[in-house]
């Protein structure tokens, strides 16, 4: 018997912009499974990172330092989110 492989993903990734959330119809409809939002904002004073797990009700926010770039913050927050999942 030949082995059969199903390579279809069992997940869906939806990327929404801030404008989609604020000017659109609001939050996406409730789904079965995990829903997470990440953000790594930079201000003049410092750079931060935040995670919100909608389906589990978890919120985390932290500073990633004064000299971190937006890219550093985004990568850090994505890795932190994966760790939480």
HUTA-V168042 format. One record per pair of residues at least 12 apart in sequence whose ideal C-beta (glycine too) atoms are under 8 Angstrom apart, sorted by the first residue. I is the first residue (numbers start at 1). J is the second residue. Records with the same first field share a line. If there is no record, write none. Layout:
BEGIN
I->J, J
END
This chain:
BEGIN
11->33
14->28
16->28
27->54
33->55
34->53, 55, 56, 85
35->53, 54, 55
36->51, 52, 53, 54, 81, 84, 85
37->51, 52, 54
38->50, 51, 52, 74, 77, 78, 80, 81
39->77
40->64, 70, 72, 73, 74, 75, 76, 77
41->70, 73
42->68, 69, 70, 73
45->66
46->63, 64, 65, 66
47->63, 64, 65, 66, 68, 69, 70, 72, 73
48->61, 62, 63, 64, 73
49->61, 62, 63, 64, 73, 76, 77, 80
50->62, 77
51->77, 80, 81, 84
53->84
58->84
60->80, 84
64->76
END
